[in-house]
């Protein structure tokens, strides 16, 4: 009998005169049926020893020949095989990035004659109506999936209830008409349905006498704003204010006047983030303080799923997580549970950080942009809002 006994559970009777070889494969054999694996290896060893002329290297001793055969029988997992060439990597890629999955946020400002650079977001501008049209055409031609438009009114046009937001001649609604006329259905025209750009206090809703944001009074303003945006040509409305019941109120308001085909992109999980800083410059925000009484606490995870369920029940067509980078766990949770497409917003602070690091030569700009977008997609986003949408679409085409 072989000196190395089979492990408990192996019932096959066998003998072996090549005890040394048997010892060497015993550890490997434990992973499967000991006898089956062992006998195959030992048969190879016996054959090689009986016919050394078939074994390369005449100077090898029997022991060395035996070792070589045993090593050849020890399988090595080699996942690198599928990484060897660009074609192989492309073939087996689990996540893809395409222009149609990208949405470009855009800013249109009142009272300017030329595009105005946003200092904290190099490469991003507040547009005139003319430059907005040109940028919209470029994005649509590149295959970008959508355009999300934000309005920047004159400071003197702001008031406590954000009247300009629902004014058909307000800058946001004029911008929507301009790009609708320019690109039509070549891409999806979206509007930010929130009051913060238009209020003199900078909050996303109507402020009550006690200084709190009045949820239900704000819903009334959101409906008025949504109707004006739909009339101006927006195919999808982004409910970013984080008021309770906003999706349901807007859906009912749209349906009541025949805008049944206007879709709602619900900001289901929008967190009170420090990374919004550059955006405040982009929209000329008047905010003093913060929005922590209505935007979500960064410490909370389960809460986002409650918000998701509420928005779905109220009729959201797409749901979104904002920001993206610091909330990929939330994005994954939402993607795993949502019955509608999921978007994520790569916000201004994310853009600014990558841009600043690249300007200093600390990172490869294009590689970092592509990796960041791919990471958001991998975490579960069907759609990514990014200020690099047009540029990335050119790269991907």
C-alpha positions in Angstrom: 0.0 0.0 0.0 1.0 3.6 -0.6 2.6 5.2 2.5 0.4 8.3 2.1 -3.2 7.3 3.0 -6.2 8.8 1.2 -8.2 11.3 3.2 -11.3 10.4 5.0 -14.2 10.0 2.6 -12.3 8.6 -0.3 -13.4 4.9 -0.6 -11.4 3.8 -3.6 -9.0 1.0 -2.9 -5.6 1.3 -4.7 -1.9 0.5 -4.3 1.1 2.5 -5.4 4.7 1.6 -5.7 5.7 5.2 -6.5 5.4 6.5 -3.0 7.5 9.7 -3.4 5.4 10.9 -6.3 2.3 10.1 -4.4 3.4 12.2 -1.4 4.1 15.2 -3.7 0.6 15.3 -5.1 -1.2 14.4 -1.9 -1.9 18.1 -1.0 -3.3 18.8 -4.5 -5.4 15.7 -4.4 -7.2 16.8 -1.2 -9.0 19.5 -3.3 -10.9 16.8 -5.3 -11.3 13.1 -5.0 -7.9 12.1 -3.8 -7.6 8.8 -5.6 -8.8 10.0 -9.0 -6.3 12.9 -9.1 -3.5 10.9 -7.6 -3.7 7.9 -9.9 -3.7 10.2 -13.0 -0.5 11.9 -11.9 1.2 8.7 -10.8 0.4 7.1 -14.2 2.2 10.0 -15.9 5.2 9.6 -13.6 5.4 5.8 -14.2 5.2 6.3 -18.0 7.9 8.9 -18.0 10.2 6.8 -15.9 9.6 3.8 -18.1 10.3 5.8 -21.3 13.0 8.4 -20.4 13.8 8.8 -24.1 10.5 10.7 -24.5 11.4 13.2 -21.7 13.5 16.2 -22.9 16.9 16.6 -21.3 18.9 13.4 -21.1 21.0 14.7 -18.2 17.9 15.0 -16.0 17.8 12.5 -13.2 14.6 10.5 -12.7 13.8 12.7 -9.7 14.0 15.9 -11.8 11.9 14.4 -14.5 9.4 13.4 -12.0 9.3 16.9 -10.5 8.8 18.5 -13.9 5.9 16.3 -14.7 4.3 16.9 -11.3 4.7 20.7 -11.8 3.1 20.5 -15.2 0.1 18.9 -13.6 -0.4 21.6 -11.0 -2.9 24.0 -12.7 -2.3 27.8 -12.3 -5.3 30.1 -12.7 -4.4 32.7 -15.4 -6.9 35.5 -15.6 -4.3 37.6 -17.4 -5.0 35.6 -20.6 -8.0 37.8 -21.1 -6.1 41.0 -20.5 -3.3 40.3 -23.0 -4.5 42.5 -25.9 -6.8 45.5 -26.3 -9.1 43.4 -28.4 -9.4 40.7 -25.7 -10.0 43.4 -23.1 -12.7 45.0 -25.2 -14.3 41.6 -25.9 -14.8 40.8 -22.2 -15.5 44.3 -20.8 -18.3 44.1 -18.3 -19.1 47.8 -18.4 -19.3 50.1 -21.4 -19.4 53.8 -21.8 -21.2 55.3 -24.8 -22.2 58.9 -25.8 -25.9 58.2 -25.5 -25.4 57.5 -21.8 -24.1 61.0 -21.1 -26.1 64.1 -20.3 -24.5 67.6 -20.5 -25.5 70.1 -17.8 -25.5 73.7 -19.3 -26.0 77.2 -18.0 -27.7 80.0 -19.8 -27.3 83.5 -18.3 -29.3 86.7 -18.8 -27.7 90.0 -19.6 -24.4 88.9 -21.0 -23.1 89.4 -24.5 -20.4 86.7 -24.6 -20.0 83.4 -22.8 -18.7 83.9 -19.3 -16.1 81.5 -17.9 -16.8 79.9 -14.6 -13.5 80.3 -12.7 -14.0 77.3 -10.4 -14.9 75.0 -13.4 -12.3 75.7 -16.1 -13.8 74.9 -19.5 -17.4 75.4 -18.4 -19.3 78.6 -19.3 -22.5 80.6 -18.6 -23.9 80.8 -22.1 -25.6 83.5 -24.1 -28.6 82.3 -26.1 -26.4 82.2 -29.2 -23.6 80.3 -27.7 -26.1 77.9 -26.0 -27.5 77.0 -29.4 -24.0 76.3 -30.8 -23.0 74.2 -27.8 -26.3 72.2 -28.0 -25.7 71.4 -31.6 -22.2 70.3 -30.9 -23.4 68.0 -28.1 -26.2 66.5 -30.2 -23.9 66.0 -33.2 -21.5 64.1 -30.9 -24.3 61.8 -29.8 -24.8 63.1 -26.3 -28.0 61.6 -24.8 -29.4 64.7 -23.3 -28.9 68.4 -22.2 -29.9 69.5 -18.7 -30.4 73.3 -18.7 -30.0 75.7 -15.7 -31.0 79.3 -15.8 -29.0 82.2 -14.4 -31.2 85.3 -14.0 -30.0 88.9 -13.4 -29.6 89.5 -9.6 -32.3 92.2 -9.8 -34.8 89.7 -11.2 -34.6 87.4 -8.2 -37.3 87.5 -5.5 -38.6 85.5 -2.6 -40.7 83.1 -4.6 -38.5 82.8 -7.7 -41.0 84.4 -10.1 -38.6 84.2 -13.1 -38.7 80.4 -12.9 -42.2 80.2 -14.1 -42.2 83.3 -16.4 -42.4 82.3 -20.0 -39.9 85.0 -20.8 -37.5 84.1 -18.0 -34.0 83.2 -19.0 -34.4 79.4 -18.4 -37.6 79.1 -20.5 -36.1 81.3 -23.3 -33.1 79.0 -23.3 -35.3 75.9 -23.5 -37.1 77.3 -26.5 -33.8 78.2 -28.2 -32.3 74.7 -27.9 -35.7 73.0 -28.7 -35.7 75.0 -32.0 -32.1 74.2 -32.7 -31.8 70.5 -32.0 -35.4 69.3 -31.8 -35.5 65.6 -30.9 -31.9 64.9 -31.8 -31.2 64.8 -28.1 -33.3 64.9 -24.9 -34.0 68.4 -23.7 -34.1 68.6 -19.9 -34.8 71.4 -17.4 -33.8 71.8 -13.8 -37.1 72.2 -12.0 -35.9 74.0 -8.9 -36.2 77.5 -7.5 -32.7 78.1 -6.0 -31.3 80.0 -9.0 -34.3 82.4 -9.0 -34.8 83.2 -5.3 -33.1 86.1 -3.6 -32.5 83.9 -0.5 -31.0 81.0 -2.6 -33.1 78.3 -1.1 -34.8 75.7 -3.3 -38.3 76.7 -2.1 -40.5 79.3 -0.6 -39.3 80.5 2.8 -41.9 80.8 5.6 -42.0 83.6 8.1 -40.0 81.6 10.6 -37.2 81.1 8.1 -37.9 77.5 7.3 -38.6 76.2 3.8 -42.4 75.7 3.4 -42.7 72.3 1.7 -46.3 72.5 0.4 -46.1 76.2 -0.7 -43.0 75.2 -2.7 -44.8 72.3 -4.4 -47.3 74.9 -5.8 -44.4 76.9 -7.3 -42.8 73.7 -8.7 -46.0 72.9 -10.6 -46.1 76.4 -12.1 -42.4 76.1 -13.0 -42.9 72.6 -14.5 -45.8 73.8 -16.7 -43.8 76.7 -18.1 -40.8 74.4 -18.8 -43.0 71.9 -20.6 -44.6 74.6 -22.7 -41.1 75.9 -23.6 -40.0 72.5 -25.0 -38.5 70.5 -22.2 -39.1 66.8 -22.7 -37.9 65.9 -19.2 -38.0 67.7 -15.9 -35.3 67.3 -13.2 -37.0 67.6 -9.8 -33.9 68.6 -7.8 -35.5 70.5 -4.9 -35.9 67.5 -2.5 -39.3 68.6 -1.3 -41.6 65.9 0.0 -44.2 64.9 -2.6 -42.6 66.9 -5.5 -42.7 64.2 -8.1 -46.4 63.4 -7.5 -47.4 67.1 -7.5 -45.6 67.8 -10.7 -46.9 64.6 -12.4 -50.5 65.6 -11.5 -50.0 69.1 -12.7 -48.5 68.1 -16.0 -51.2 65.5 -16.7 -54.0 67.9 -15.8 -53.1 70.2 -18.7 -52.2 67.5 -21.3 -48.4 67.2 -20.8 -48.8 63.5 -20.2 -45.6 62.7 -22.3 -43.3 65.0 -20.4 -41.1 62.8 -18.3 -39.8 63.3 -14.8 -36.2 62.7 -13.8 -36.5 62.5 -10.0 -33.5 63.4 -7.8 -34.4 60.5 -5.5 -31.2 60.7 -3.4 -29.7 64.1 -3.3 -27.3 64.7 -0.5 -26.2 67.9 1.3 -22.7 67.8 -0.1 -19.6 70.0 0.2 -18.8 69.3 -3.4 -21.5 71.6 -4.8 -19.3 74.7 -4.2 -18.4 75.4 -7.9 -22.0 75.0 -8.9 -23.0 77.9 -6.6 -20.7 80.1 -8.7 -22.1 78.7 -12.0 -25.7 79.7 -11.1 -24.8 82.9 -9.2 -26.4 81.5 -6.0 -27.6 83.9 -3.4 -27.6 81.2 -0.7 -26.5 82.1 2.8 -26.4 79.0 5.1 -27.1 75.5 3.9 -29.9 73.1 2.7 -29.5 70.4 5.3 -33.2 70.6 6.3 -34.3 69.2 3.0 -31.3 67.6 1.3 -30.1 64.3 2.7 -27.6 63.7 5.5 -24.3 62.2 4.0 -24.3 59.9 7.0 -27.5 58.1 5.9 -27.8 55.2 3.5 -31.2 53.5 4.2 -32.9 56.8 3.8 -32.1 56.9 0.1 -34.1 53.7 -0.4 -37.1 55.3 1.3 -36.8 58.3 -1.0 -36.5 56.0 -4.0 -39.6 54.1 -3.1 -41.6 57.3 -2.7 -40.5 58.8 -6.0 -41.3 55.5 -7.8 -44.7 55.4 -6.2 -45.3 59.1 -7.3 -44.5 58.4 -10.9 -40.8 59.0 -11.5 -39.7 57.9 -15.0 -36.0 58.0 -14.1 -34.4 58.3 -10.7 -31.0 59.9 -9.8 -28.3 59.9 -7.2 -26.4 63.1 -6.6 -23.4 63.5 -6.1 -21.9 60.4 -7.8 -18.3 60.0 -6.6 -18.8 60.0 -2.9 -22.1 58.1 -3.1 -21.3 55.1 -5.3 -22.6 52.8 -2.5 -26.0 54.6 -2.6 -25.9 54.4 -6.4 -25.5 50.6 -6.3 -28.3 50.3 -3.7 -30.6 52.3 -5.9 -29.7 50.5 -9.1 -30.3 47.1 -7.4 -33.8 48.1 -6.4 -35.1 50.6 -9.1 -37.6 49.5 -11.7 -36.8 52.5 -13.9 -33.5 53.7 -15.4 -31.0 55.2 -12.9 -28.9 58.3 -13.4 -26.1 59.8 -11.4 -24.7 63.4 -11.5 -20.9 63.9 -11.6 -21.2 67.2 -9.9 -19.2 70.4 -10.1 -16.8 69.6 -7.3 -15.9 66.3 -8.9 -15.2 68.1 -12.2 -13.1 70.8 -10.4 -11.0 68.3 -8.5 -10.0 66.3 -11.5 -9.5 69.4 -13.6 -7.2 71.0 -11.0 -5.1 67.9 -10.5 -4.7 67.5 -14.2 -3.7 71.1 -14.6 -0.9 70.6 -12.1 0.3 67.5 -13.9 -0.6 65.2 -11.0 -2.9 62.9 -13.0 -3.5 62.1 -16.7 -6.6 64.2 -17.5 -8.3 62.0 -20.1 -7.6 58.7 -18.3 -8.9 60.1 -15.1 -12.1 61.4 -16.7 -12.8 58.2 -18.5 -12.1 56.1 -15.3 -14.4 58.3 -13.2 -17.2 58.0 -15.7 -16.7 54.3 -16.1 -16.7 53.9 -12.3 -20.1 55.6 -12.1 -21.5 53.4 -14.8 -20.0 50.3 -13.1 -21.7 51.2 -9.8 -25.1 51.1 -11.6 -25.8 54.3 -13.5 -27.6 53.9 -16.8 -27.1 57.7 -17.4 -24.4 60.0 -16.2 -24.7 63.8 -16.0 -21.2 65.2 -16.6 -19.7 68.5 -17.7 -17.4 66.4 -19.9 -20.3 64.9 -21.9 -19.5 66.4 -25.2 -15.8 66.0 -25.0 -16.1 62.4 -23.8 -18.6 61.7 -26.6 -16.0 62.8 -29.1 -13.5 60.4 -27.6 -15.9 57.5 -27.6 -17.2 58.0 -31.1 
